[in-house]
Amino acid sequence: MQDIMRTRRKKRLAGFVALLLLVSAFSLVVPFPRSAASAATTSRVTVAAIDPSLVAGRGAQLGIIQQEAENATTNGTILPFDTSAYTLSGEASGRQAVQLRPGQYVAFTLTQRANAVTIRYAIPDAPTGGGIDAPLIVSVNHNGRENTHPQTITLTSKYSWLYNQYPFTNDPNADLLHPDWWITECSCVPASTTPPPTITKPFRPMHFYDEQRLLLHNTYQAGDVVRLSMPAGSNVAWMAIDLADFQQVAGPVPKPKNSVSVTNFGADPSGIRDSSDAFDHAIRVAKASGKKVYIPVGIFQVDRHIIVDNITVEGAGSWWSIVKGHQVTLTSPAPDGSVHTGVGFYGKYTADGGSRNVHLSNFAIEGDVQERIDTDQVNGIGGALNDSTIDGVYIHHTKVGIWLDGPMHNVMVENTVITDQIADGINFHQGVTTSRVVNSLIRNTGDDGLAMWSEAMNGQPTIEDANNVFDHNTVQNPVLANGIAIYGGHNNTVSNNIVADPVREGSGLHAGSRFGSTPFAGYLRFTNNTTVRAGSFELNWKIGLGAIWLYALEGSLTTDIEVTGDNFLQSTYNAIMIVSDFPVKDLYSISNVHFRDIHVDGTGTSVLSARAAGNATFQNVVARNVGAVGINNCGSFHFTLGGSEFKVTDLSGNTGGGATGPWLAPWELPNTITCNDQPPVVPPPPPFPW
């Protein structure tokens, strides 16, 4: 095993397997498995593609009613369930979607009032990359009468379709970006192979999906049918519809008292003229007069950072006030290494004193980022924001939704939606303390959905992330890495979240000593979270991970790690993975881990896969539909006569199991060797109530 994912922006080098079989990368991603006349006669509301009762009290509550396309009525084709990388199904919510041909449709029946819809979709790329546009018709059957004025929206693949090795490319015809890196496709380093292996192009296609929001003409009622139709004369061969989010969006919030509007300083709500200077001017005047800044209804073009400090910026609502910008190439690199700039609201960096008392709310940030350049500061919100709030913001098509560089303290992110990012959703980086992310939706990130990264800098203790909380968030479909990840720090809590469908190189919940992080200290708590269809395949190691993954790469994990009240549902491989990287397995261990009051419903392999020295306790861990031996205990792979180097302690109440018997059997205690490096996988069934 090896970890080759280091650098300041967490470079992800991946050795990948199971190439997507492409008849044509640009006309057909997945062959039609069967013809489907109808997926369902009535639509069904789900959360993370499962019954809402299974996640009651967890995740974000944003007034969004989510419906999966595979549960709707369609004359298209329901793609088969598949958790593999590089497939439309693998990146879909619930690991299924509906693929449409020209003239076909998918129709969703409303379960409550709605005047807005968000559509998650995929369409083909251009043959040379860079994306194409295609129309989709949205119509509503209201009270049994078809809408005679359907709305046509333009879908795009401009922000999707990445290829090749990290940091990826938009060019489907590119040769290997790093021929001197090891890859799984040939189990070789191509540059060192004679003759060089043939690599199928496009190589490792991914990041297929995007989403688009639409305000409907009217407010429609429960029972009305919203139909998404692919025109018969479409310019693309197919469309994939993954899901639809329905909402009842309130009208625009009027200009608050004691505020100044950006339009009073020349901001253009039509989005034609650049409004950056007008935003700056409004902020200066508002600060001098002790007022707020108001962004009214409109689309405002802003092609660079807006610096915010000791200021409140409010919009009319994230569906109404949209700050949208192009990515702009700089004439020379900026001091921070950026070669581009783009729309974003930034606090001052810590080196410049940081910003304080910043409050951003009720508007959207629409970026234009189509490639991953780790040195670029093209994030939706960045810098350092002390004693600040971010509330009700929608962030789309930036590199990272919110990347905060500390030291800084007391920031609250809430009621926010971040989707379709090239890298992370939110990252608390270096010394972010007493801060929270709550009640927010993060979907389709190109790296960790939510992360705390305590990157060490010359051994200074001030850069630790500490006393932070990620609570009641929903994280869906991270294409790369983890749903929620903690790298070092102390006294941090991850609670009441839902994490669903991570695709590769990551898990639902993760704690790792890696990326130059500080040692874990104090406690780390994973409390009352639910993962769904996590525990994915690690393509570098060629083994299955866990729905929760504890990883010792650069140091031991010895702090108090408490995993309490969590539910691990339909895990593709393991529910729990505890592992030390093989080259350092005799240096680093994982101990003082405590699992209590856990439900495990379905594993492809084991409840626990232990591949490290150390120990863990288990109490009231109830499991069912376990695909392999309950504990796959390899320890540190010395296979000593004394047993595994990993000790399991049964504190009672551990029941259930699968075909091989009880998941925690007496003969497995405390450290029986039950090591199978690649146990056979039994696909787990969908979860159901206990």
N, C-alpha and C positions, 0 to 999 in steps of 0.2 A: 504494500500500500504506500501511496505517496501523496503528499499534499503539495500542489504546485500552484496554489492560488494566493499569491501575495502581491502587494503593492499598496500604495496609499489609497487607491480607490478599489481595492479588492479585485484584482484581475482574476478572471476565472479561466484557467486553462483546463479544457475538458477533453478527455479521451472518450470518444463516444462509440456506441454500438447501435446495431439495428437500424441501418439506414432506411429512411422512408423510400419505399419503392415508388418511383415516379414514372408513370406513363408519359406525362409531360408536366414539368414543374409549373407550367403557366396555364395549362388548360384543365388539368385534372390532378388533384393532389392524392386523393384516395379513391380507388375503384369503387363503383357503386356495389355494395354487398347484396342488396336485394331491392325490389321495388316495394314501396310502402304506400298503400292507398290512404291510410289514416293512422296516425300515431295514437290518437285518443279522441273520444267523442266530446269530452269536456276538458278544459284546462285545469291544471292543478298547481296551486301555489306551493312553492318549496323554498327552503333556505339552504344554500349550498347543495341544491339538488336532492335534499332529503326532506322528510316530513318535519315541519316546524316544531312539532312537539318534542323531537329528539334534541333540539338545541334551545329549548325554552329558557329564557332569562340570560342567554348568552349572545354575543355578537352585537353589531350595531343596530339601532332602531332609528331609521331615517325616513320612515314613511314610504319605503320602497317595497313594492310587491313584485317578487321575482317569479318568473315563469320560464321553465325550460322548454326549448323548442321541441325536444323529443316527446314531451307530454302534450303538445298542442295538436291541432288538426292539420294535416298536410297531405299533399299528393306528391311530395318530394321523397327523398330517401333518408331514413334514419341511419346514421353511421353507427357501426357496431361499437360497443364498449371496448375501450383500449386505453391502457395507461402508458403506452410506449411514447418516448420522445419522438419528435419529428413527424407526428401525425396530427391531423385535424382533431381526431377524437381525444388524443392525449392532452391537448391544450384546452379542451372544452370543459366548461363547468359540468360536473357530473360525468365527465369523460364520454359524452355523446353530443352530437349536434345533428341538425337536419341539413342535408345538402340539396339545393335546388338547381334544376335545369331551367333554361328559358321557358317561360309560361307557367312555371310551378309556383306554389305558395305555401306559407305556413300561417295559421290563423290562431290567435290567442283570444280566449273568452275572458273578459274582465270579471273579476270577483268583487270589485268595489269601484267607486268613482275614480276617474283618472282623466287628466288633460295633458299628460306628457308621457313619453316613452323613451327609454334608452335601449338601443339595439346593439347587441354584441354579435359581430359578424366576421367573416373572412371572405375575401375575393382573391383571384389570382394576382401574381406579380406581373410586371412587364417582362418580356423575354430577356432584356438586358438589365433588369432591376429598376428600382426607383418608383415602382407602383403605377397603377392605372386607376381610372375612375369608372364607375358604372352606376346606373340609376336603379333605385328600388322604389316601388310604389306602395304607399301606406294608405289603406282605406279602412273605413269603419262601417260595419253593419249595425245600425242603430234602430232598436225597436223593430227588427226584422226588415228594415229598409236599407239597401246598400247606399253608401255615401256617393253621391254623384260628383263630388269634387275631391277626389283623392289627392293626397300630397305626394310629390315625387322628391326624394332626397338623393343626394349623390354620395355613394359610398366610395371609399378610396383605400388602396393598399399602399399608399405613400409612406405610412408610418409603421408598416408591418414588414414581414419577410426579411429576416436577417439570415446570414449564411456563414459557414466556415468556422474557423477557430476564433477563440477570443482575441481581440475585442470585436470580432465579427465584421462583416462587410455587407453592403447592399448589392454587391455584384454576384449574381448566381453563377457566373462563368469564371470566377476567380480561381486561380490555383491555390494550393495550401498557403495560408498566411505565414505559417511557421513549419516548414518542412523538417526542421531540426527538433520538433517536438514529437514525443511518442503519441501515437493514436491507436485506438482500439480496433479500428476497422481492419488493420493489417497486423495488429499487435507488434508494431515496429516503429522505428524512427525512419520515416521515408527517405530522408537525405542520406542515411547510412545504409540504405538497401540497394543492392545491385541485382537486377535492374530495379529502378524505383517502382513502387506499387502503383497500380491504376486506381485513381480516386474518382468515384462517380460524382459527376456534377449535375446539378448544384449540390454542394457538399454541406450536409447538416442543415437543411432548411428549418426554420423555426420562427417563432413570434408571429404566428399567422393572423391573430385576431386583433381587431380594433373595435371601437364602439362609437356610436353617434347618438346625440340627444335630439329629440324633436318635440316641440310644443304642438299638440294637436289643435285642430280648428275649434273644437268645442270641448266641454266637459262631458264625458260619456259615463254611462252607468253600468253597474254589474249586469252581466248578461250580454252586453254589446260585444261585438267581435272585431278585433283589430287584425287586419289581414296584411301580411307582407308578401308582395308578389314580385317575382322576377319578370321583367318585361319579356314578351315573346321574341322581340328583336334585340335582346341584350347584346352588348359588345363583348361580354365575357361568357365563358363556357359554363360556369357554375358560381353559386354563392353558397356559403355555409352560414346558417343562422344558429347561434348557440343559445341565446336567451333574450328575454325582453324584461326590462324593469319598468313597471308602471307607477306613476305618482300623480297625486293631486297637488300641483304647484300653486302656491299662493301668488297673488298679484304682486306687482313691484312695490317695494317699500319706498314711501316718499322720502324726500330730502329731510333729514333730521334738523331740528332747531340747532342753532349754534354750530352750523357747518358751512363749508364752502364747496361748491360743485366744481369738478375739474373742467366742465364746459364753460364756466365763467372765465377761464384762463386760456381758452382756445382749443380744448380737447375736442376732437371730432368724433361724434357718436356713430358716424357712418363707417368708420374704419378705413377711410380713404387716406387721410393725411396722418402722418405720425404725430402722436400725442404725448411723447415722452417729456418734452420740455414743459408742456402744460401741466402734467402731473407733478413735476418738480416744483413749478411755480405755485401750484395750489398747496403743496405741502409746506413750502416756505411761508406763505401767507397764513395758513392755518396754525402753524407752530407759533408764529409771532403774535397771533391774536387769540391763542388758546382755544381754537376751534377744531372740529373734525374735518376730514376730507370726505366728500360724497362722490361716488361714481354712479351716475344715473343710468337709465336704460340705454343700451347701445353696445356697439362693438368698437373698442378703442385700440388702435394700433400702437404698440409699444415694443420697440425692437432692441431694448437694452435693459439694464437693471435700474429699478427705481429704489433709491436708498431711503430707508425709513428709520427714524429714531425719534422717540418721544412724540408719537403721532398716532392717531386713529384714522384708519381708512375703511369706510363702509360702502358697500354697494346696495343696489336695490334688490339683490337676490342673485344667487349663482346662475340662475337660468336667464337673468335679465341683463346683468352688468358683466360684460365679457372683455377682459384685457387680453389682447391677442397679438402675438409678435412673430416676426420672422427670425430665423437664426442668421446671424450676420458674421461674416469672416472678418477678423481683425486684421489691420494692416501689419501689425507685428504682435507677437505673443504678449499677453498681459503679465504683470509680475507674478500672478498666481499660476501661470502656465497655460491659461486659456488661450485657445486660438480662435474661439468664437465667442460671441455674446448673444443674448436673446432676452425675451421677456422674463422678468422675475422681480420679486420684491425682496430686497436684501437688507439685513441689518449690517452695521459696520462690523468688520472683522475684529476679533479680540485684540489683535496687535494695534488696532486703531482705537481701542477703548470699548468696542462693542456697542450695541444699541440697547436701550431700555424703554419700557413703557410703550411698546408697539402693539397695536390692536388692529388686526386685519379680519374683515368679516364680510360675508354675503356678496361675493363676486367670484368670477371664474378667471382662471389663468390658462390660456390656450397657447401652448408652445408650438415649435416647428422643428423638433429634434428628431432626426432620422438615423443617426449613427452614434455609436458609443465612443466617446473620446474622454478618457478618465480625467484628464487635466482640465477639461472645460467646465467652467462654472455657468451652466445653462440649466439651472434648477428653478423650480417654480418659486420657492422661498429658500433663502440661504443666509449665511452670515451668522452673527451671534445676536440673540434676542433675549435679553433678561427681562423678567417680570412682564411677560408679554402673552398675548392670546392670538390664536388663529381659529376662527369659528365660522363654519358654514361656507368654506371655500371649496371650489371644484378645480382640480388641477389636472391638466390633460396634455400629453405630448411634450413633456419636458424630459430632461435626463433623469433627475430625481425629483420627486414631488417636493419634499422638504428635506434639505440637508443642512443641519445646524452644526457649526464648528465652535466648540467651546474653548476654554471654560466659560460656562454660562449657567444660569439657574432660573427656575420658576417660569417655564413656558408651558402653556396649555394648548394642545391641539384637540379640537372637538368638532363633531358634526360635519366632518370634512370628507370629501370623496376624491380619491387620487387613482387615476386609471391610465393604462397604456403608457407606461414609463419605459425608457431604455434601460435604466438601472433600478435603484431602490425606490420604494415608495416613500418611507421616512427613515432617516438615519440620525440618531443622536450620536455625534462624533466628538470624542475627546472632552471629557469633563462637563457633560451636560448633567445637571443635578436637580433634584426635587421638581421634576418635570413629568408631564403626562400626555399620553395620546389616548383619547376616549371616544367612544361612539362614532367611529369613522370606518369607511369602506375603502379598502385598498385592493385593486384588481389589475391583473395582467402586468406585473412588473417584470423587468428583465434581470432582476437580482432580488435580494431580500425584500419582502413586503414591509416589515417593520424591523428595525435593527437598533441596538445600542452597541456602539463600538468604542471601547476604551483603549484607543491606540496609545501605546507607551511612547513617550518622547523624552529621551535622556533620563529615564528613571524617575521623572517628576511625578509625585503622587497626585498632583492637582488635576491630572487629565482623566482620572477615573470617572466613569458614569456612575452615579450613586443616587439611591433613594428615588428612582424613577418608576413609573407605572405605565404599562400598556394594558388598558382595560376596556372590555365591551367593544372590541373592534371585530370587523369581519375582513379576513384576508383571503382572496381567491386567486387561484391560477398564477402563482409566480412561475414564470417560464424557466427560470434558473435560480438555484439556491433555495432559501427557506422562506416559510411563511413569516415566522417571527424568530429572530436570532439575537442572542446576547453574547457578546465577545468581551469577557472580562468585566470588571467593575464590582461594586458591592451594594448589597441591600436593595436589589431591584426585584420587581414583581411583574409577572405576566398573568393576567387574570381575566376570566369570563369572556375570552375571545373565541371566535370560530375561525379555523384555518382549513381550507379545502383545496385539494388538487394541485399540490406542488408537482412540477414535471420532472426535473432532474437536478442532480448534484445537491439535493437538499431535502429537508424534512418539514413537517408542520411546525414543530417547536425545536429549537436548537440552542445549545450552549456549547461554545467552543473556545478552547485556549489556542488561538490562532490569529493570524494577521497582525502580529506584534502587539496583542492585547495585554493589558495588565492582568495579574493573577486575580482570579475570583476571590472575594473576601466577604466576610459577614454572612449574608444568606442570599440565595437566589430562589425565588418561589414561582412555580408554575401551578396556578390554582384555578380550578373550575373552568378549564378550557376544553373545547371539543375540536378534535381534528377529524377530517373526513377524507377518505381516499388518499391519505398521506403514506409515509413509509415507502418512498419511491426507490428506484434502482439507481445505485451510484455507478455511473458509467466509467469512472476511472478505475475503481476497485473491482467492478463486476460482481458486486454483492448488493443485497437489499438493505436499505437503511431502516430506520424506525420512524413511526409517527412523531416520536420525540427522540432526539439524537444528542447524546453527550459525547464530546470529542476532545481528547487530549493530544495535541500536536506539539505545542511549544512549552507545555508545562502541565503539571498534575492538576486535577480538579479535586480539591480537598475541602472546600468550603461546604457549608450546610446547604445542600440542594434539596428542596422539598417539592415533590410533585403530588398534589393533593386535589382530589375531586375532579380529575380530568377524565374525559371520555375519548377513547381512541377507536374510531369507527371505520370499518372496511379498509384496514391498512393493507396496502398492496404487498408488503413484505412483513416486517416486524412492527409490533407496537412500540417497543423500546429498544434502542440501540445504544450500547455503551462501548466505546472503542478508543483505543490509542493507536496512532499511526504506527505501522509495522516497524519502520526503522528506529522508532523511539519507544517501543513497547516495554523495554526493560528500564527505561528512564522515568517514564511518567505513568501515573495510575489515576484511577477515578474512584473516589471513596466518599463516605459520608452522604450517600444519596438515599432518600427516603420516599417510597411510594406508598400512598395511603388513599383509600376510598376511590379506587379507579375502576372504570368499566372499560373492558376491551371487547368489542363486538366485531369479530372477523379479522383474521390475519392470514396473509398468504403463506407465512412461515411461522415464526415463534412470537410468544408474548415478549420474551427478553432474549436478545442476542448480545452476549457479553464477549468482547474481544479485547480485554484489557485486564490488568491486575487491579484489585480493589475490592469494594464491597458495596452492597445495597441492602436495605430492609424493605419488606413488603407486608402490608397490612390491608385487609379488605380489598384486595384486587380480584375482581370477578371477571372471568373471561368465558367467551363462548366462540364457537366456529374458529378454533385455532387450527391452522393448516398443518403445522409440523410439531415437533417436540416443544413443550412449553418453554423450556429454557435451553437455548443453544449456547453452552458455556465453553468457550475456547480459552478463556483466560488470556495469558500472554503467550500461548502457543508453545509452552515447554512440555506439556503433558507429563507432569511429574507424578511419581507414585503417590504423593500426598494429595493429588487432585488438582483442580483448576486453581489458578492464582486469583480468581474472582470468587468471593464468598457471598452467598445469598442467605439472608436471615428471614425466616418465616415468623412474623409477629401475629399470626392467626387471621382467620377470615378470608383466606385466599382460596377461592373455589372456582369450579368450572374448568373448561378445557376444550378438547376437540377429539379428533379421531384417534390420537395417540394416548388419550387418557387425561387425567388431571394436569392442568398446566404447571402447577407447583406440587409435584409429587414428593413424598418423603425421601425417596431414594436420591433425589437431586440435591439434597441439602447436606452440608452447607456449600460444597463446591465440587460436585460430581462433574467430570468431564463428559459433555454431551456434544462434542464439537463436530459440526458438519459445515464445511466452508461455504458450500452453495447448496443448501437443502432444497428439495423439490418444492415448487410453489403450488398451493391449492387456492385458486381465486376465491376470495371470500364473498359471501352473498351480501346484498345491500342490508344495512342495519334496520332494526325494527325495535319497537319499545320494549323495555325490560318488564 
